[in-house]
Amino acid sequence: MPWDFETEPEFQQKLDWMRSFIDEQLIPLEPMLGRAPAEEWALVKRHLQQQVKAQGLWACHLDPALGGPGFGQMKLALMHELIGRCPYSMEIFGNQAPDSGNSELLATGANEAQKERWLWPNIAGTLRSAFALTEPFEAGADPTRLRTTARRDGDDWVIDGHKWFCTNGSFADFIIVMAETNPEGRPYQHASMFVVEKGTPGLNIVRDIPTMREPDPVFGELGNHAEILFESCRVPAENLIGNPGDGFILAQKRLGGGRIHHAMRWIGLAKRALEITCERAVSRESHGRRLADHQMVQGFIFDSRSEIEAARLITFQAAWKMDRVGARAARADISMAKATASRMLLAVLDRGIQVCGALGYSGDLPLEEWYRTNRFGPIGDGPDEVHKVVVVKDTLKGIEPVEGWPTAHIPSRREASQRDFAQLLQEARRSTS
Ligand SMILES: Cc1cc2nc3c(=O)[nH]c(=O)nc-3n(C[C@H](O)[C@H](O)[C@H](O)COP(=O)(O)OP(=O)(O)OC[C@H]3O[C@@H](n4cnc5c(N)ncnc54)[C@H](O)[C@@H]3O)c2cc1C
């Protein structure tokens, strides 16, 4: 069948289980987040994670060789749409960033000893990881502009540099660090990745950075973003992932699927924000009618629903292409999905806050927190502007310039059109006479 908007019945059953588990067990616990003592929360989390594991839905982004089901991106996209409904459900389903991307990276680039030491415990959730690429003064939107270096010294590598926005950097058991090792290999073969374990001398976590989501972070908490100085930080040669110069090849592997999953989670959250918006719109009255009966509010609801659907279809198409032709060939589609879904979510949340009025602006509803938390979307994982450039380059590929009038210029096409029409007219007359 060429077009089908349904998935296989057995997989739909899994999705149905996920939907009720998330809506009936995870969402009701949201108001306890950050309030329950850490050890009690850890216990509850383990109990919930066990239910996910029993369903065979734990860390589903992984290949079968790593204990995952090998669902492919299309099915993962459907799962992440549901996971997105509740921001902490990534932790419960074992695909929280940055661990999910890091485990994919280690699966691709690490040798057997490295897998034993870091990958398997990372997948099991007993060792948590972070990823340090971005720097305050150079590498950012252009990650190739690294200043952090690693130089070989005997059996060790010595890392020096300044990183920031390393998510979970102050919490993680190990950090995968991107550093320059081979300046002649620019632009894409000059960097390498190293595992730096917590407590390594020279790994100096300066602070957790205050953000829109968390203006007053408690140092070392999950979800914070660390600023880090590597000061003559010495790691053994066996901490290098892959070969010297492989850093960007490995980094690309880490990001393709992850971007689709991000986009689908944003779509899932946007849908939930629209549900909250609509419930308020039919429940509150103003100027003699329900909010939902005012045309401008209807306009908000129309815009949100249609933008969600558009982003959803773009993202599904990217997932479908990834499954068919691989991440490289689907690059522009992945970028389109990322840049469309990130802004769509903010627009839907903003309209939701507006429709809910002061209540929407308040912490009594989750909309304002979701807005602050997800404002990173258009910046992180490559700013949207860079993704737009990818899409535009792809769109312009093969388009040739023309001299003079555009090929669609009607007066210049008229003569040929008249000739074609006269010929068709003649044939039509013959066939009807
Ligand atoms: C919440 C959060 C978590 C993060 N987690 C991590 C992490 O775990 N590890 C990690 O290494 N990094 C992480 N980052 C960093 C993230 O990857 C970078 O923020 C991102 O790559 C952009 O880099 P920058 O912020 O330095 O922006 P800059 O490079 O300073 O760019 C600033 C702006 O300039 C514009 N711009 C830049 N280049 C172009 C271009 N070519 N065309 C048009 N406009 C352009 C864009 O508007 C861009 O937003 C995180 C960031 C956030 C916000």
The ligand as a Tripos MOL2 file, in Angstrom:
@<TRIPOS>MOLECULE
LIG
   53    58     1     0     0
SMALL
NO_CHARGES

@<TRIPOS>ATOM
      1 C1         19.7860   23.5350   27.0690 C.3       1 LIG1
      2 C2         21.0450   23.3120   26.2770 C.ar      1 LIG1
      3 C3         21.7330   22.1110   26.4100 C.ar      1 LIG1
      4 C4         22.9180   21.8950   25.7090 C.ar      1 LIG1
      5 N1         23.6220   20.7310   25.9130 N.ar      1 LIG1
      6 C5         24.8410   20.5720   25.3360 C.ar      1 LIG1
      7 C6         25.6510   19.4290   25.6120 C.ar      1 LIG1
      8 O1         25.2800   18.5390   26.4000 O.2       1 LIG1
      9 N2         26.8870   19.3630   25.0580 N.ar      1 LIG1
     10 C7         27.3600   20.3290   24.2170 C.ar      1 LIG1
     11 O2         28.4790   20.1940   23.7300 O.2       1 LIG1
     12 N3         26.6140   21.4190   23.9100 N.ar      1 LIG1
     13 C8         25.3660   21.5740   24.4550 C.ar      1 LIG1
     14 N4         24.6220   22.6960   24.1960 N.ar      1 LIG1
     15 C9         25.1570   23.7200   23.3230 C.3       1 LIG1
     16 C10        24.4980   23.7470   21.9560 C.3       1 LIG1
     17 O3         24.8900   22.6540   21.1920 O.3       1 LIG1
     18 C11        24.8750   25.0960   21.3300 C.3       1 LIG1
     19 O4         24.1750   26.0770   22.0690 O.3       1 LIG1
     20 C12        24.5490   25.2030   19.8600 C.3       1 LIG1
     21 O5         25.3540   24.3380   19.1040 O.3       1 LIG1
     22 C13        24.7690   26.6340   19.3680 C.3       1 LIG1
     23 O6         26.0290   27.1200   19.7220 O.3       1 LIG1
     24 P1         26.1540   28.5090   20.5180 P.3       1 LIG1
     25 O7         25.1280   28.5190   21.5880 O.co2     1 LIG1
     26 O8         27.5660   28.6790   20.9100 O.co2     1 LIG1
     27 O9         25.7100   29.5910   19.4510 O.3       1 LIG1
     28 P2         26.6430   30.5390   18.5630 P.3       1 LIG1
     29 O10        27.6270   29.7290   17.8240 O.co2     1 LIG1
     30 O11        27.1740   31.6180   19.4590 O.co2     1 LIG1
     31 O12        25.5660   31.1390   17.5710 O.3       1 LIG1
     32 C14        24.6370   32.1290   18.0700 C.3       1 LIG1
     33 C15        23.5520   32.3650   17.0440 C.3       1 LIG1
     34 O13        24.1240   32.8320   15.8280 O.3       1 LIG1
     35 C16        23.3380   32.4370   14.7300 C.3       1 LIG1
     36 N5         24.1730   31.6670   13.7770 N.ar      1 LIG1
     37 C17        25.2950   30.9680   14.0410 C.ar      1 LIG1
     38 N6         25.7690   30.4090   12.9210 N.ar      1 LIG1
     39 C18        24.9350   30.7390   11.9180 C.ar      1 LIG1
     40 C19        24.8610   30.4400   10.5320 C.ar      1 LIG1
     41 N7         25.7640   29.6640    9.9230 N.pl3     1 LIG1
     42 N8         23.8340   30.9660    9.7980 N.ar      1 LIG1
     43 C20        22.8920   31.7500   10.4110 C.ar      1 LIG1
     44 N9         22.9090   32.0540   11.7200 N.ar      1 LIG1
     45 C21        23.9010   31.5440   12.4670 C.ar      1 LIG1
     46 C22        22.1980   31.5560   15.2990 C.3       1 LIG1
     47 O14        21.0560   32.3750   15.4730 O.3       1 LIG1
     48 C23        22.7460   31.1420   16.6370 C.3       1 LIG1
     49 O15        21.7190   30.8270   17.5700 O.3       1 LIG1
     50 C24        23.4100   22.9030   24.8580 C.ar      1 LIG1
     51 C25        22.7180   24.1130   24.7200 C.ar      1 LIG1
     52 C26        21.5430   24.3210   25.4090 C.ar      1 LIG1
     53 C27        20.8430   25.6400   25.2630 C.3       1 LIG1
@<TRIPOS>BOND
     1     1     2 1
     2     2     3 ar
     3     2    52 ar
     4     3     4 ar
     5     4     5 ar
     6     4    50 ar
     7     5     6 ar
     8     6     7 ar
     9     6    13 1
    10     7     8 2
    11     7     9 ar
    12     9    10 ar
    13    10    11 2
    14    10    12 ar
    15    12    13 ar
    16    13    14 ar
    17    14    15 1
    18    14    50 ar
    19    15    16 1
    20    16    17 1
    21    16    18 1
    22    18    19 1
    23    18    20 1
    24    20    21 1
    25    20    22 1
    26    22    23 1
    27    23    24 1
    28    24    25 2
    29    24    26 1
    30    24    27 1
    31    27    28 1
    32    28    29 2
    33    28    30 1
    34    28    31 1
    35    31    32 1
    36    32    33 1
    37    33    34 1
    38    33    48 1
    39    34    35 1
    40    35    36 1
    41    35    46 1
    42    36    37 ar
    43    36    45 ar
    44    37    38 ar
    45    38    39 ar
    46    39    40 ar
    47    39    45 ar
    48    40    41 1
    49    40    42 ar
    50    42    43 ar
    51    43    44 ar
    52    44    45 ar
    53    46    47 1
    54    46    48 1
    55    48    49 1
    56    50    51 ar
    57    51    52 ar
    58    52    53 1
@<TRIPOS>SUBSTRUCTURE
     1 LIG1         1 GROUP 0 **** ****
